[in-house]
């Protein structure tokens, strides 16, 4: 199932640094909580007292009371034992509180780690859709695995603590009754424990193999259950059934192996818990001869049967299964590095607060130099040797079929992705490495999935603005931004900027409007809209894009969802695998067949041969603009005038039209 | 090979073929099957657990007697005999416990694996219908969790006698040693239980609050993850972390509270057994002083008192059995769907003509297809359009026998689909869906998925035809990338689904909204590939459920469904004159709305001809029951 899949996305991007293992971390965790451990021990002593008296009081009750004919003394000793039981119970209650002080911080730490990893490690991936899978994983970790870790850890501590203090009470009791008893009891007890401890590791391995097999089954059957229609349709019942059956068999084998190791546990309990009883009886004549009283013998037998044996059984049960469970879960949670796994951008941990700096006029707002990027060493590059200049105040639209790497380009410009080679600069600042923080303050990226969090609308809108200083925004500015991008209707509907927004209650389009207004308010001069308007209708999209085009000092890069976005831009970058072309709309219509297709010109007579039954007069194919929206007159942008330039190394790009004016970089 | 699956299931498991309606019966029958499957082990478990319980009961008495004999004459032969007997019984107990542990473990594993295999096989052969009554997640719970619970039923049943013997035997033994001891126990137990109950606190409240805080953190986390890219770009990870973790102190507070409440309850509950034991020992001591009881008997009594408190464990054991049975009952809905039966015929040579004759389908008591008749000539493309809920997907499912019609029949090249063998049917008809499930492990594997895997060359070819090759090559390991490692967009997933349909040779392709997430260019490329000689074969017959007008426009024929009936059929260009038809594409639920081209303004009015153009479509649609399909009359005017 989802939770069993480790965060593969994080693993794919960037290597993880070396970290201390879960074991070392556990030791450190306990060492930091020495005081709690002492408290735990102190209250556990009461439990030892109860154990101690369970045998000792019985021995004295017999020797001094019932066997001596004095009922009062006998009952008094037993009453004392009962009192010890009550005290022990009180101690147990206190032990629970001490456990809280040990276990709750562990849970807090695990929750913090899961959240830190999830928040820091997500994003920057190839597609936005990856977030959904990662989300279920993270939530499962948060609600399920962290709780398993918490419960198992608590169980382990409780049981091992209980064993230690019960054993201590019983052994002290045996010593008090007659030191010579220990001679008989200790060797088999130690032997049994040693046998168990020796088999703990191989048994834990079997247990882990079983847990893994069980998860594999859940995962496989989960895929089968949700893919029944596809399995039937593909006629793949046999291979799919064989695969799932194989996993069931694997678990069966693992369970059988585990059951066989269970025998060792029974033997260890037999040696450690039951053999001392037999030895005590065998040695009874000798013990009785050495002055061990009847009561002492009965007390010793009581210790063995009522205290040590059950404690031993619980210990072996808990360590045998719980230990492995904890190890598996902790290892999985440990896979979530507290530092975020290095998947995110190399930004400062705090919010990058832009200080309202305007781009240096000398350098282009965005420049890419021979940038190559691939999602893995063996993967084909998504972007290869790409060069691109977008001057300050420019307006570039990026178009291409889905999955071709448009969002990757946005990620590269934003510095979320590290190119394999080449360099990306925003307003002259390198987006990775030394200039990353400065560059991050100069651009704002609004992705397709608009992020709106529960809180006030104003909080959401000021998300990218500093609290004070030149970048801070007044309520009037908020209203103006809302008006500009088309959020005004929602703003008045929910009751002003200080009304709470419930992201779930908003439509995808409304969330996008909030994100757009947020970007509009941000002091960053470079705005990257990565299909940020895809849930808006064409008119609303046009309004929002025009707002950004009019925003002072703004360089706009739009990953276009519709061709109308491209028409509004000064330049269009057409991505189609290796064939990257850049130019004006009209030029591209002539030069790029793909752009023609994209621009909705594919219903023309030239294609009609392929389209059975779709004649040129077909009403559905009549409109040439796929959007049905008339192109918007290009706004007069500051710095307009042929500054959007794309270039590429030899052979990587088709030169389109006016690229020649940058001869130094121009492709041939 | 594949066709043997359902046959095997039906032959071996009568429960699956005769669903008698009574809830739980098939599940219990399956459980009995599991019991039979591990009969030998279960019988052995019965003997070992029962013997172990008997030995465990005898041991305290023997130990007590040994002690008495030892105290009387430590060095006598009788003492030696009793010590030997104690040692022997102890060894026997260990051996029996070990065997019991081994056999119970293996028998459980065996039953669970058997149940899962059975359920899996049945689920696979019932196919889509198995998922109709049970949601996918629920189905997994049944196959994984419930099977694990139900699988322990045979051994739980086998050890039931042992579970009864121990506490009852303990009480009887107390009575046999001295009736006063049994009395002390019987009176003490409820008294203590009532006394200690007053200490037990209800933890429900703190648990609920704890879960609430936890849910709040999870909710905030989900929100933040949805905005992962924004957060990464804005570098606000630290702020988000603080926001998500804001309810953590409250979670911690409730956690501490839970421990306190639990501690109070657990502590006092744990005191019950020792206090009862002390009470019994006190009575035994009094009897000892009175000379009515030996020291050994006192020792035995102390042990029996503990064994007798095992009555609580008996309740637990019974609960376990009930849980197993309940779990088994949850198999019933899975088993209620009969396995799909396949025929024995193979396909005669043909061009892939698909024919629906009076096809009816009922879903949830509602008729979603009401006698649809149509013929798709071989190699032609039929588009099925209509508003959501009009029966498009049901028609697509029936056309390729993902489901059988509730009335009427479907023929491929003259052969009714149920008469075809599994392999003949599935090889002939390929499917692609709006949201394909990507099984098969790797990207390549998911494309190759079929009765027999497609060769790698064909996989790449199919991927190319589906415009998937480009993005697959961008993945870290290309076609070898595990599906789980590949973050795929909806459009990419659809392209893989299309590639899977393309990778297998066949006569018919059914696309159930399978291009809805593709951009227009990619969709165009895919449909071009479809119309051409796909992978060297002749053009296949295509049935395309479509939302976009452009898709319908490219089809040879369009059938317009409304409320399960064919409202009109013909070419897109001809149907476009109908207001109602245009409205289908303007519906707000149409995905990628902007990609649907607007039609020219056609003045709405009643001047639309009756049954427009339907009859002009040459030999495409066979409508023998026109009187039963009044699609044209009301439909056209109502638009």
Interface residues (C-beta under 8 A of the other chain):
Chain A: X1 X5 X8 X9 X12 X50 X54 X58 X61 X62 X65 X66 X67 X69 X70 X71 X74 X75 X78 X81 X82 X85 X86 X88 X89 X90 X91 X92 X93 X94 X95 X96 X97 X99 X100 X101 X103 X104 X105 X107 X108 X111 X112 X115 X116 X118 X119 X120 X122 X123 X124 X125 X126 X127 X128 X129 X130 X131 X133 X134 X135 X138 X139 X142 X143 X214 X217 X218 X221 X222 X223 X224 X225 X226 X227 X228 X229 X230 X231 X232 X233 X234 X235 X236 X237 X238 X239 X240 X241 X243 X244 X245 X248 X249 X251 X252 X255 X256 X258 X259 X260 X262 X263 X265 X266 X267 X269 X270 X274 X275 X277 X278 X281 X282 X284 X285 X288 X289 X294 X297 X298 X301 X302 X305 X306 X340 X344 X345 X347 X348 X349 X350 X351 X352 X374 X375 X376 X377 X378 X379 X380 X381 X382 X401 X402 X403 X404 X405 X411 X414 X416 X437 X440 X444 X445 X446 X447 X449 X450 X451 X452 X453 X454 X463 X464 X503 X515 X530 X537 X538 X561 X562 X577 X594 X597 X598 X600 X602 X603 X610 X611 X612 X613 X614 X615 X617 X618 X619 X620 X621 X622 X623 X626 X627 X628 X629
Chain B: X1 X2 X5 X63 X66 X67 X70 X71 X74 X75 X79 X83 X86 X87 X90 X91 X93 X94 X97 X98 X101 X102 X104 X105 X106 X108 X109 X110 X112 X113 X116 X117 X120 X121 X123 X124 X125 X127 X128 X130 X131 X136 X137 X139 X140 X143 X144 X214 X215 X217 X218 X219 X220 X221 X222 X223 X224 X225 X226 X227 X228 X229 X230 X231 X232 X233 X234 X235 X236 X237 X238 X239 X240 X241 X243 X244 X245 X248 X251 X252 X255 X256 X258 X259 X260 X262 X263 X264 X266 X267 X268 X270 X271 X274 X275 X277 X278 X281 X282 X285 X286 X288 X289 X295 X298 X299 X302 X303 X306 X340 X381 X400 X402 X422 X423 X425 X426 X427 X429 X430 X431 X433 X436 X437 X438 X439 X440 X441 X449 X450 X451 X452 X453 X467 X470 X471 X473 X474 X475 X476 X477 X478 X482 X484 X485 X487 X488 X489 X490 X491 X492 X495 X497 X500 X504 X517 X518 X519 X520 X521 X522 X524 X528 X531 X549 X550 X552 X553 X554 X555 X556 X557 X571 X572 X573 X576 X585 X593 X594 X595 X597 X598 X599 X600 X602
